[in-house]
Amino acid sequence: MSETSEARHAAEQSVAAEQPAAAVAVGEQPPAVTTEAEGVGVAAVPATAGGLPATAQGHFAVVNANGTLARGFGAVSSARLATGQYEVVFIQNVARSAFIATIGLTGSLGTSPPGEIAVVGRAGIPAGVFVQTWNSSGVPADRAFHLHVSS
């Protein structure tokens, strides 16, 4: 092992030793370690007054399982269309954007039930995104989710 890799290995072992070893109950999140909490509020990219890098346009929506909009940036509305089917509308045309979504609770505590998610532009609504969610067996199911749109 080189001196550099030995130093890196020693540092990784030191960080691992700080991690809590206690088991976490099913449905609960492990506590944040001090080093993770210290990173909160650190600016990684110089931003505009609106909070975005000058070259990016990003919008997001956090949607409850019942289709209501919990919070968002650039999100106008959200609605549950049927079991496991949602529509999210943004302030601008997102037809040529990238959509990224994940199932997740809308708050900061607990864990989400498992499942799957798919996103695509909303037919007939250029500012809209169509989201589908399923349980782990592939059956349509209502799930809360987080959606990010990058333009």
Summary of the structure (lengths in Angstrom):
residues: 151
radius of gyration: 19.5
end to end distance: 44.4
largest distance: 59.9
contacts: 367
relative contact order: 0.18
helix: 14%
strand: 34%
